Amino acid sequence: MSDQLVKIRNLWLEGRSDETWNPIINGVDLDLKKGEVLGLIGESGAGKSTLGLAAMGFCRDGVRVSKGSVEFDGIDLLNASAAAKRDLLGKRIAYVAQSAAASFNPAHKIIDQHVEGPTQHGVMSKEESEADGMELYRKLRLPNPDEIGFRYPHQVSGGQLQRAMTAMAMACRPDLIIFDEPTTALDVTTQIEVLAAIREIVEEFDTAAIYITHDLAVVAQMADRIKVLLKGDEVETAETRTMLTAPTQEYTKSLWAVRSFERPLKSPVIASAVPVVSVRSVDAAYGKVPVLHDVSFDMHEGRTVAVVGESGSGKSTTARCITGLLPPSAGEILFDGEVMPPSYKRRTKDQLRQVQMIYQMADTALNPRVTVGNIIARPVQFYSGLTGKALRKRVDSLMDQIELPADEYYKRLPSELSGGQKQRIGIARALAAEPKFIICDEVTSALDQLVAEGILRLLARLQDELSLSYMFITHDLATVRAIADEVVVMKEGRVVEQGPKREMFKPPHHPYTDLLLSSVPEMDPDWLTNLLAERGVDNIGDAAVDNM
Amino acid sequence: MMNLIIYLVVIAVAAWVMRFVGQKVTGNAPKFRDMTYGVAFGYLLAVALIAWLAWGYVQARSDDPLVANKFFFLKAAIEGFVIFAVAAWLFKLAGKTIGTEWSKKMFRSMPLTAAFGVLVIIIYIIVAVFAQWIAPYGQDEIIQGAAANITAGGNIALGGDPAYPLGTDQIGRDILSRLIYGAQNTVGIAFVTTALAFLLGGTLGFLAAVFGGWLDQLLSRLVDVLMAIPSLIFALLLMTIASVWSATLGIPLTVFMVLIIALIDSTRVFRLARAVGQNIVVMDYIEAAKLRGEGMGYLVFKEILPNATAPLLAEFGLRFCFVFLMIAALSFLGVGIQPPLADWGTMVRDLAGFISYAQFAPQASVTPLLAAGAIALLTVAVNFVVDWMLHKSSGLKE
């Protein structure tokens, strides 16, 4: 027997939608040796997760195998009996899902869910498995490893839960683990901890893994080999280093090139210029819980201010104060040098018009029952009073600006658009009000990298044409590098550091900024190794934040 | 009892044999290989049940009336089921071939149960609207020369009369005509009542969702109080009071009944509208509209209502059934729709005594069951349609 573990040959998968079967995976081959980590990357809808699950011999509801074979350690998984599969799954093949919070049963303690696999498969007794679980928690560097298992899933943080789930997958010491975007939902500082923990434990037990992600920099740290998928077709497969340095296919090259987008630096702001929006020592609270403490920064005409920080740092709350949804408890918001009423209810129509917002989730930001044309037309009609032909003309020109042909898209519903197109409609709706200032709240974080780059370029172009000011909320520092003129770093409701981008990306920094910057994965496959060597395993991620 | 146990044991053994033989004969095909014992047992239980139904149907066609009478209603149920299934299938087939592109697509995706429901509802609507022309006699017409209590079926030997295919009631009114008029009265009043309940409950529910705060608290607690009282008892109580007012004010009691049931049912609608509204209010597009400076009317009618129609429409169907049953129940108790207006609930009550003949003279006991059957059929039909609509709006696939 060779050391071949998974062998997929000419696999075709189909998914059911609207009474017809559409291809999802078109004749993909996949090989995995024992102890090897394969990275599977591609845009959403490329079929990565479906392929990953197929490697376990499993198809989601509404998915079927039309052709091909899947072999695991010489066992034909597609024709194996249900009983034979039960013996394999959980014991020799394990799965780590994207959202640990949604995958744990909230009604049971973590350790009780952990021991289920080993006891069911007869690998260990309950007591042995509990002790082993604690050992795994220790290896994954969870805080209080002896105690944390006895908590319920909602009592631990997202990053800890993701590591507990990895421990659960490891419980039976499987030969293969499928990681399905395990760090996508996490902050950069948390992500790095989870990445380091996963990599270490996979190496220690010599487990083979299929690592599914859309983040190239992450996969570069984790995988020995990388396979790129595009719409169900394999684009190319190569060793990680070869793939990073010399991709052969056009599509792969374009993926690699995304991160190179960067705007030219602008001349410094004239000191006497009146900022478009000025946040002056704002405090804010949800009920009695204080969220913002003395936040102050200025945003000037035609410039982008990126506000960065991990989730819960008060970025979005600041935006809510500026829009007036959450009246600040102290301090004030100035627009063109004039104080705005704290609540949006008391602002004039013109003040409301000048501040517009683009949301993170285009799905919830667009009314699903209103056509694209009407979504854009409403603010035009509301603010300028245009009707009939003049209104239609204005909407057409707006759709032209966001690069969507009006005659094709005018009558569509949001559900008939792709994620990137929806986000463009959100931009058009903001532009329709002819504002001076737009808040972009994580506008690219739900999008694939190529699509996100398109949105960033569009926003940059619109800014140059209309001299708009952006407040750009993000946790992705690559985006900051691409589009920002000035950067504001926030932590626990306070501004930690602020200044022009050029200075922000050069040391010396506030230690938190430094940590944030160093936690962003880079395309270099040695990045994580070097970082761990430099900072030490206990001084990365959230642990380092706690040490501050 | 002993027989039943023996039958179950036989089925249990047969199920095991079936699975075993299936595995051997098909060479361990996945269908038999992965079949659990419970599933095999279920298959054979279903086969046994169908065999029993077939046996019962043959018995019902026996020449000996003593045997046939025992299975009279089983026969009626089986025939009804087959006729309606075929009718629904034909209806769906017709819908798939005739009509616009949109309606064809709808019929293609429609399950057979929903087709049945839509068909029955359409028939009820036609009957209700054209009752005056369809019914052979008036609803309160005591037919001169016809006997009272003529049995349904028109078989003279069994006490029927071909002129009155569904028989006559205790004072000689034609049952068929009264059933047809009953559709108009009962269904029509139920529809008006439900619409009123939705207008009241829906409006207040959305307002509570958008405003929140004290208005929400006030309305919700008020609704809690109303819902704490059992609805039928509450309706009875209010109807008793209304019957006094109705006499002094000269307003028909039916108007009060509509208002009272609408009020009681609007509490349920309020809760749904509020819950649905609250889920929509937190969406970013509502926030965007608020920040634009839009007024309350725009928010409720242009942003919230279009997104709440699916659950509200489904609730409308379900609520309609409850209202309808409540009216029938009130009429059965004597405070609902007043004679001589024909009403299904009243018809069941008036003829209820005949039900005890079911054992030996099933034809005679059919009379009250026809009205009850009309109620049941509409309720089932509406529920099938609602199920289908809920399934569609939830976006579930298969």
Interface residues (C-beta under 8 A of the other chain):
Chain A: R16 S17 E19 D61 G62 N79 S81 A82 A83 T323 G324 L325 Y344 R347 K349 L352 V355 Q356 M357 Y359 M361 T364 A365 L366 N367 P368 R369 V370 R378 P379 F382 Y383 R429 A433
Chain B: P30 R33 D34 R108 S109 M283 D284 Y285 E287 A288 K290 L291 R292 G293 E294 K302 E303 P306 N307 K397 E398
